[in-house]
Amino acid sequence: MMAWIGALTMQADKTYPYLTFETTDGAKISVNTESLELTISGTTLTAGDQQFTLTNLNKMYFSTSDESTTGIEEVTNAALDDATEIYDLQGHKVTKEQMQKGVYIVKTKDRTHKIVVK
């Protein structure tokens, strides 16, 4: 595994300044490859200042732009009614009834939303 991570470091160049991680819920987080250090501890991958649970990663790839999905927007109750999956920020699947104050990832058939429950 460490040899594989070393290979990733060697492939990063100025043509692809970002390493983008896509999680199983479709969210994307890009990290700058300049001086990027990847470490794995147990089931956690750390890339720069971002941490990922390995089981929640769908794929990672080099990209030419920051593809992070960072916006939190207001979601209507209709979007919650259409939710196919809901996750907390630790990656645990929850139901609408289990949602308390906090931030959640809500996946519908059309797109993925980040929402705040107050």
Secondary structure by P-SEA (a helix, b strand, c coil): caaaaaaaaaaccccccccccccccbbbbbbbccbbbbbbcccbbbccccccccccccccccccccccccbbbbbcaaaaaacccccccccccccccccccbbbbbbcccbbbbbbcc
